[in-house]
Amino acid sequence: MDVLRGDRLMPRRRSQGGWSAVPWWAWGVAALAGVGGLWRAVAVWPVWTGALLAAVAAGLALRPGRAVVRRWVGRSVLPGAPLRYSLAHLDALAPREFELAVCSLLRRDGLSAEHVGRAGDKGADVLVVDRSRRRVVVQCKRLRPDRRVGDQDVQRINGTYRHDHGAQFAVIVTTGGFTTAARASGPRYGIHLVDRNALERWADQGEPLYQILRVLDPVARRSRWLSRS
């Protein structure tokens, strides 16, 4: 994931300590030592070692054991600061930098996002695969706050996002707004529109994009239900 600092896009580190700070070779040495110790224990006390391993496996299979494992795994990576972009910061970006910022925000939401914007991209600046395995085309329009994305832009992406990219729907994100005609035709063609106000909720206030757009994500909802059970 990337973070914008000043006018440059900088790589954002996913973890900042905890168990993830231990080098891989140290984990390897510890694993070998553990296997060696277990082997010796089995050779000397086969019955007691077998009973202990069975008890540990049974404990981890129960709900309290799973909760302990989740807490331990959760401590293994310390979360970084939440990714936030102010509107003033986004306004100062070049078009390509804005595309990269949008890609980072999509990744913050837990979506698989790839920046593909270039000449001949047929309307796709970012390609997304969400948790329900749906493909989504995202087009980024870095405009002045008083500028509007017109209906011709909506028509253009409508002609490409399904046939050229195999996407289920498309999203247009802008630092400006949308004309009345664009707002009327976008939903009709399966194109979600993210204007300046929605962008602020997403980029600066941290609200997930799918929540703002009211896009259902069955897999994410099922995951939340299982975590509560």
Residue pairs with C-beta under 8 A, 6 or more apart in sequence:
1 11
1 12
1 14
1 83
1 104
1 107
1 108
2 9
2 10
2 11
2 12
2 100
2 101
2 103
2 104
3 9
3 10
3 11
3 12
3 83
3 104
4 10
4 85
4 89
4 93
4 97
4 100
4 101
4 104
7 92
7 93
7 97
9 97
9 100
9 101
12 80
12 83
12 104
13 80
14 77
14 80
15 21
15 77
15 78
15 80
16 78
16 80
17 78
18 75
18 76
18 77
18 78
19 75
19 76
19 77
20 76
20 77
20 78
38 49
41 49
42 49
42 50
59 65
60 66
60 69
82 108
82 206
83 104
83 105
83 108
84 203
84 204
84 206
85 101
85 105
85 203
85 204
86 203
86 204
87 145
87 175
87 196
87 199
87 200
87 203
87 204
90 98
90 101
90 142
90 175
90 199
90 203
91 144
91 145
91 175
93 101
93 142
94 142
95 140
95 142
96 117
98 140
98 142
98 175
99 115
99 117
99 125
99 126
99 140
99 142
100 115
101 203
102 125
102 126
102 138
102 140
102 173
103 113
103 114
103 115
103 126
105 202
105 203
105 209
106 113
106 126
106 128
106 138
106 209
107 113
109 208
109 209
109 210
110 131
110 220
111 128
111 129
111 130
111 131
111 136
112 128
112 129
112 130
113 126
113 127
113 128
113 138
114 126
114 127
114 128
115 125
115 126
116 124
116 125
116 126
116 127
117 124
117 125
117 126
117 140
122 160
122 164
122 165
123 137
123 139
123 156
123 157
123 160
123 161
123 164
123 170
124 137
124 138
124 139
124 160
124 161
124 164
124 165
125 138
125 139
125 140
126 137
126 138
126 140
127 135
127 136
127 137
127 138
127 165
127 167
128 135
128 136
128 137
128 138
129 135
129 136
130 136
130 210
130 217
130 219
131 217
131 219
131 220
131 223
132 217
132 218
132 219
132 220
134 167
134 168
134 169
135 165
135 166
135 167
135 168
136 167
136 168
136 169
136 170
136 171
137 157
137 160
137 161
137 165
137 167
137 169
137 170
137 171
138 170
138 171
138 172
138 173
139 153
139 157
139 170
139 171
139 172
139 173
140 172
140 173
140 174
141 149
141 153
141 172
141 173
141 174
141 175
141 176
142 174
142 175
143 149
143 174
143 175
143 176
144 175
144 176
145 175
145 176
145 196
146 176
147 176
147 177
148 176
148 177
148 178
148 179
148 182
149 172
149 174
149 176
149 177
149 178
149 179
149 182
149 193
150 179
150 181
150 182
151 179
151 181
151 182
151 184
151 185
153 172
153 182
154 172
154 182
154 185
154 186
154 189
154 191
155 185
157 170
157 172
157 191
158 170
158 185
158 189
158 190
158 191
161 167
161 169
161 170
161 191
168 190
169 190
169 191
169 192
169 215
170 190
170 191
170 192
171 191
171 192
171 193
171 194
171 209
171 213
172 178
172 186
172 191
172 192
172 193
172 194
173 194
173 199
174 194
174 195
174 196
174 199
175 196
175 199
176 195
176 196
177 195
177 196
178 186
178 193
178 195
182 193
183 193
185 191
186 192
186 193
187 193
192 213
192 215
194 202
194 209
194 212
194 213
198 212
198 213
201 207
201 212
202 208
202 209
202 212
209 215
210 216
210 217
210 220
